[in-house]
């Protein structure tokens, strides 16, 4: 059963599922994966703050987990 990443999850939650997802966040321009906000903001909120397309990020994260 593959894991599903959703908009309301925090970056920290996804990283706890698999630390290798850090490279996916970085690829999308979210370089603050270790900052305190990564455990308090949802992916949707963090994407808005950084001007990142959350749908594209979620697609890549979920494709990663599907292939695992």
C-alpha positions as CSV (number, residue, x, y, z in Angstrom):
1,X,0.0,0.0,0.0
2,X,1.5,3.3,-1.1
3,X,1.6,6.4,1.1
4,X,-0.5,9.4,0.0
5,X,0.8,13.0,0.6
6,X,-1.9,15.6,0.9
7,X,-2.0,19.4,1.0
8,X,-2.8,19.6,4.7
9,X,0.3,17.6,5.7
10,X,3.4,19.4,7.0
11,X,6.8,19.1,5.3
12,X,8.1,17.5,8.5
13,X,5.4,14.8,8.3
14,X,6.4,13.9,4.7
15,X,10.1,13.9,5.7
16,X,9.3,11.5,8.5
17,X,7.7,9.2,6.0
18,X,10.9,9.2,3.9
19,X,13.9,11.5,4.3
20,X,14.7,11.1,0.6
21,X,11.7,13.3,-0.2
22,X,13.9,16.3,0.7
23,X,15.3,16.3,-2.8
24,X,11.8,16.7,-4.2
25,X,11.1,19.7,-2.0
26,X,14.4,21.2,-3.0
27,X,13.7,20.6,-6.7
28,X,10.6,22.6,-6.3
29,X,12.4,25.5,-4.7
30,X,11.4,24.8,-1.1
31,X,14.9,25.0,0.4
32,X,13.7,25.6,4.0
33,X,12.9,22.0,4.8
34,X,14.8,22.2,8.1
35,X,13.3,25.5,9.3
36,X,10.9,25.6,12.2
37,X,7.9,26.4,10.0
38,X,8.4,23.1,8.2
39,X,6.6,21.4,11.2
40,X,4.0,24.1,11.6
41,X,2.8,25.0,8.1
42,X,1.0,22.7,5.8
43,X,2.4,22.0,2.3
44,X,-0.3,24.2,0.9
45,X,0.6,27.1,3.2
46,X,4.4,26.7,2.7
47,X,3.8,26.6,-1.1
48,X,1.8,29.8,-1.0
49,X,4.5,31.6,1.0
50,X,7.3,30.4,-1.4
51,X,5.3,30.9,-4.6
52,X,5.4,27.2,-5.4
53,X,2.7,25.3,-7.3
54,X,1.5,22.9,-4.5
55,X,-0.3,20.6,-7.1
56,X,3.0,20.0,-8.9
57,X,4.8,19.4,-5.7
58,X,2.2,16.9,-4.5
59,X,2.2,15.1,-7.8
60,X,5.9,14.6,-7.6
61,X,5.8,13.5,-4.0
62,X,3.0,11.0,-4.6
63,X,4.7,9.6,-7.8
64,X,7.8,9.0,-5.7
65,X,5.8,7.0,-3.1
66,X,3.9,5.1,-5.8
67,X,7.2,3.9,-7.3
68,X,8.7,2.9,-4.0
